[in-house]
Amino acid sequence: MVAGFAPKRASNNTLRPVTIRQLINAEQPHPDADFIVDGAELGQLTFVAVVRNISRNATNIAYSVEDGTGQIEVRQWLDSSSDDTQKASEIRQNVYVRVLGTLKSFQGRRSLSAGHMRAVVDYNEVLFHRLEAIHSHLQITRGTHGAPGTQPDVGQGLIRGQPNDIGAYSGSNAQNVLDQYQSLDELPRRIMGIVTQEAENHHDGVHVSHIARMLRNVDIAQVRSAVEDLSSEGYLYTAADDDHVLPTA
């Protein structure tokens, strides 16, 4: 990191797709500081990797995982009331897993504290994550349309109906989505468009922070409130937990 330049601040609620190599190479200015990847602070992160070794203890399970770019330990703390703990039996050696958590360092050794972990059932998710990690890296390091650090608002096209924006919303049913949610106010309509698209690759639900990341200049509190309203009105339902949602239709 260049002296005199502060890292870009990232909300701890932002879920960032990464590779293990990025975690190994992440900078930490001092032991109490946030990790920095691509010049931006790293909060919640996600990656897909294959399990190479499992060590079960009374209070936690330690997994050694690798994704082709590096290897790291993932530690999952056991809670008898947690769905993740019950699903731990599905995670075996040589099985791909989706991990959500935070990067930690203890005595110079880095590991991941997993908040959510599940087995991957569709290999397309492995390929999608690799592309998503590359896309995130390029957005942060190069920006969009020449503006460093900016992010495209993929939901905006669902409001304006401009051809180039609709193109950003991939899928043959883009116009059907526009028609289906045209009675909603602006923000809920944008959220439904994003969730409908992202649900294809997020089988455990689209995280609220992921929605907020794709909506430029919208506070996560506003997104969370709108998601709660959409859930109560029957447009969305909670999936893996209260922060992961999927469309009902």
N, C-alpha and C positions, 0 to 999 in steps of 0.2 A: 504494500500500500504506500502511495506516494505521500511523503511528509507534507503536512499543511492542508491535506484534503480529508475531510471527514467522510466516513462511509454513508451511503444513502440509507436512511432509516426505513426499515420495513416493519409493518405492524406484526406483532406476535400472533395475530389471528390469521395472517396470510399463510396459506398452505403452498409451499414451494416444491415442485418436482426437481429432484437432484439425482446425480449419480454418486456412487460411493467414493469415486476418485475426488469429486468436489469436496466431500466431507473430510477426506484425508488431507487435502491441500488447503482446507479452510484456515483463515488467519484468526488469531485471537490475541488482540493487543495486550491484554493482561488477564489473569485467571478469572476475574469476575466479569469480564466483558463478554458481549455476545460474539458468536462466531461470525466471520465475514466471508462471503463467497461472491465473487465477481464484483467486489466493491460495495455490496449491499449486506446489511445485517440479516442473519439467518434466524428465523423463528421456528414455526412449525414446518416440518418437511415431510416429504413422502418419496419412497422409491420402491422399485420392484427388484427382487433378487432371489437367488436360489439358496436353500438351506444346505450347508455342508456338514454341520455338526450341531448336536443338541445336548445341553447339560441341564438337567432338572434338579432344582433344589426345593427346600420346603417353602420358601417365600417367593421364588422367581424361577423363570426359565431363561437360560442364556443360549442364544442361537448365534452360530458363526455363519454369516451369509456373504455371498459375493455376487456381483452383477457383470463380471467381465472387465470392469475398470478397477476393481479393488475389493478388499475384504474387510469386514467390520463386525463387531459383536453387537447384537441387539438383545436387550434385556427387557423381559416382560414380567411385570410384577403380578402375582396371583391374587385374585379376589374371587371368592366363591360365588358372589352375586353377579359377576361380570360375564357377559356373553362371550367376550374374548377368551376368558379362562376356559369356558366350556368348549370353545372351538379349538383350543390349543391341541387337542388330540388329533385334529385333522392335519396339523403341520408336522411333516416328517422330513427326513433327510432327502435331498434331491428334489424337493417340491418347491416351486416358485411361490413367493409370498408377497403380498402388498403390505408395506409397513408405513405407519404414520407415527411421528414422534418428534423428539428434540435431541439434538446432539449434545453430549456431555463429555467432560474430560476429568479423569481422576488419576492423579499421580502420573501425568503425562500420557495416559492411555485414553484414547477416544472410544466412545461407544454410543449407542443410541438407546434412549429410554422410550420404549414403545407405548403409545397411548392406545393404539389400535393395530391389530395384526391379523391377517387372514390368508388362507391359501388362495392362490390364483387358479381359477378353473378354466380360463380361456387364454391361450397363448397370445392372442391378439392384444391382450392387456399389457403383456411384456413389451411388445413392439410399440404400442401406443405410448407407453411411459417413456421409452427412449426418445421418441420424437418430441414428446411434451417437455422433457428435460432440455433438449437442444433448443426448442422454441423459447423456453424460459430464459436460458442462458443468453440467447441472441437479443431478446427483448431488453434484458438488463444491461448488457454490454454495448449494444448498438442502437437500442431504441427502435421506434417505429416511424417510418416515413421521414427518417433523418432527424427526429427529435429524440435525443438521448433520454432513456428512462421512461418514455411514454408507453402506454399500453393501449391496444385497440379496444374499442368498446363494441364487442360483438353483438351486444343486445341493441345497439342504437338502430341498426337496420330494421329491427322489428317495429320501430316506431315510425321512421321516416318512409320506409318502403322504397328506398333508393336501390337500384339494381346492384351497385357495387357493394352496398352493405348487406343485401340479401345474400350475395355470393359468399360473404364471410360466414353466414349461417349455413353450414353444409347440411346436405340432406335433401331428398327429393320432395319432402312434405313441408318445405319452408312456407309456401303460401298457405297451406292448411293451418299451420301454427298461427300465422298472422290472423286468419279468419276466426280461428277458434277462440282466441283471447282478445279480440278487438274491443269487447265490452269492458275490459279491465282498464284501470288507470295506467298511466305511463310506466311507473316503476314496477308494479306487479306484472305488467305485460312483458317488460324486458326480462324480468326474473324468470317467468314461465318459458320464454324463448330460450334462455340459456340453459335452464334445467332440462328442458325437453331435448336439446342437442347433446348436452354433456352426459345425460343418463345412459346413452349408448355405451359409454366407456367407464361408467362409475356404477357398477352393479350394486354396491353397498350404499349408494346415494351420493348426491353432489353436496359437498361441504359448503356451509354458509359462507365461509371465508373465501372459498374458490369462486362463488358467485360474486362476492364483493370485489374480488380481484379483477373480474372480467367487466365490471361496471365501473367505468372511469368516473371519478369525482362523486361517488356515492359512499357515505359513511356506512361502516359495517353494522352499526346500530340500526340504521334505517332499513338495511337489507334484512336483518334479523326480524325486525318488527313486521315488515312486509311478508316475509316467509311465514311467520306465525299466523298472520291474517289469512294467507292463502291456504294454510293447513286447516284452519278452523272453517274455512269456506269450502273445503273439499277438493281444492285444486292440487294440493300436495299432501304427501304423507311421510312420516319419519321412517328412516331405514335403519342403518347401523346404530345410530343414536339420535338424540334430538337435534344435532347439528348437521345430520345428513338427510337429505330429502329427495324424493322422487315424484314425478307427476302421476296423478291417479289415472289419467287417460293417455 
